Amino acid sequence: MSQENQNALFEKIVKKAWENDNFKKSLIADPKAAIEAEFGVKVPAGIELKVVEQTAKLRYIVMPEKAGTLSEEQLDNVAGGGCTGYFCPIYW
């Protein structure tokens, strides 16, 4: 799945979780199953997902893989101020 499609899916997942508390609970409990059931997207084997909910007073910093693992598309996104899928700007 392209980075653009992943970003679009991420937006849909967040919107659905904000609108539907049952979906949010399912997403937190079993992200792969919730995403597949709601959006028909199968997360590849070997990929583990963890969903956590930020609050007004709690923020998370996601540590990316070590440098040297960015694809050309990811490098272009970073250079253009985009999101690489594991590196997104932090908004305070």
Buried (B, 14 or more C-beta within 10 A) or exposed (E): EEBEEBBEBEEBBEEBBEEEEEBBEBBBEBBBEBBEEBEEBEBEEEEEEEBEEEEEEEEEEEEEEEEEEBEEBBEEBEEEEBBBBEBEEEEE
